[in-house]
Amino acid sequence: MKKILAGLALATIAITGVASAQDSPFALQIGARKGVMDYRQLQLITLGQMAKGEVEYNAEAAQKAADNVVASAMLDQSMLWPQGSDSDSNIESRAMASIWAEGSDIGAKGKAFAEAAMAMQAAAGVDLASLQAAMGPLGETCVACHKDYRAPAN
C-alpha cells in the first residue's frame, strides 16, 4: 500500500510540475539558466577552496570539477536566454537587458569563459600550483560577465 501511495504522490508531483512548466515558459528557462550557473558555481567553489588552501588539493576532484566547468561552458544555452527574460521584465531574473542590446559583447565574454575553463581543465589535475595559476583568469571571466550583465541581488 505504501508503494502505491508513494507512486501516486510522485505521479502527482510530476504532473503538477509539467503543468507549471507549461504555464510559465520564461520561469522554466530562467530556472534552467540559474541551474547551469549554480552547477558552475559548485565546481568553481571546489576549485577555489583548493586554490586558497581551504581544503587539501586533490588532483582527481580538481580534474572532475574542471571537466564539469568545461562541460557547462560547452552547453548550447541559447534557449535559456530568450528576449524578455531580463531583470527589467521578470523579477525572477538578474540578467540585465543589456545582454540583448545592439553591440553587446556577451558572446565574446562567453568565449573567454570557455577558453579559461579549458585552460583550467588542462591545469587542474597537474598540481596545486597549476590549478592556482589557472584560477585567476577563470575567475576574472566570471567577474567580467557578472559586472556588466548581472543585476545586483535585492
N, C-alpha and C positions, 0 to 999 in steps of 0.2 A: 504494500500500500504506500509506504514511504517513497519507493522508487517512482510510482505512478504520480504522486503529488509533486515530487521533485521535477519529473519530466514535464508536467503541466505548467509548473512555475517557470521553468526555462523556456518553454514554448511561448508563454505569455510575455515574458521579457523580450524574447526575440521578435515577436510580432509587434509589440509596442515600440521597440527600437526601430524597426523598419518603418512603421507609420510616422514616427517622429522625424526620421531622416527624410521621408518623402515630403513632410510638411515644411522642412526648412533646409533647402539645399545649401544655402550660404553657411548655416551653422555646421553642417557636416563638413563642408570644405574648410572652414576655419578651424574646426576641431581636428581635422586630419593634418592641417598645416601646423597647428600647435603640437600635435603628436610627433611630427617629424622633428620639430625644434626641441621638444623635450627629450627625445631619443638622442639627439646630438648632444644636448647638454649633459645627459648622463654619461656619455662616452668621454666628453671633454672634462668633466669632473674627475673621472677615473684617471685620465692622463695628467690633469693639473695637480691632483693630490700627490701623484708620484713625482712630478717635476719639482714640486715645492718641498718634498721630503716629508709630507704629512702622512703618507703610507709608504711602506717599503716598495722599491721598484721591483716589478715582476714582469719579465720580458714577455711571457705568454699573455698575461692580462693586458699589458700595454699594446701588444700587437693586435689582440682581439678588439680592443677599443678603437684603435686607429683604423683597422679594417672596417669597423662599423661606421666610423665617421665618413670614410670614403664611400661606402655603400649608400649612405644617406645623401651624400653630395651628388651621386650619380642618378638618383631618382628623377624621373620626369615629374616635376611638381607643377606643371602648367595648369592642371585642373584645380590646384589648391589656391590659386591667386586670381579669381575672377574679378572683373571690374565690379565695383560696389561692395567689395569685402574689406574696405579700408576702415580705419578707426572713425572717420567722419560719418560714414554711412552705417556702421554696425558697431554697437558697443562691445561686442564680443571680440573685436579685433584691435590689435595695436599696430597693424600695418598702416603706415601713413599713405595718404593719397598720392604723394609724390612718386611712389613706385611706378604708377601708371602714367605719369606725366611725360609729355614730349621731352626728349633729351635725358631721361632717367638713365643712370649708369648701373642699374640693378643687375643687368646681365653681366657686366664686367666684374661686379662685386661677387656674384655667384661663381664666376670662372676663377677669380682669385682665391675664393674659399676652396674650390675643388683642387686647385693646384697646391695650396698649402696643406690640404688634407692628404694628398698623395705624397707630399714630402714627409709628412708625419708618418704615414704608412711605411715609408722606406726606413725611417729612423727609429720608430718606437720600440721595436724588438731587439735592436742592436745593443744598446746600453743606455744607462741613465743620462749620460752627457748628450748623446744624440737626441734622445727624447726632449731634453731641456732645450736644446738648440732649435728644435722644430716647433716647440710650444709657442714661443713668442710670435712668430709670423702667422701661425694658425689663429691664435687669439686676436691678433690685430685685424684679421679679415672679419671676424665676428663683430668686433667693436665698430669697425668702419661701416658695416651694413646697418647695425642697430643704431648707431649715432645718426645716420642720415635717413633711415626709413622705419624706425620703430618709435611709436609714441610712448611717452613715459607711462608707467603704471599709475593708476589712480589710487 
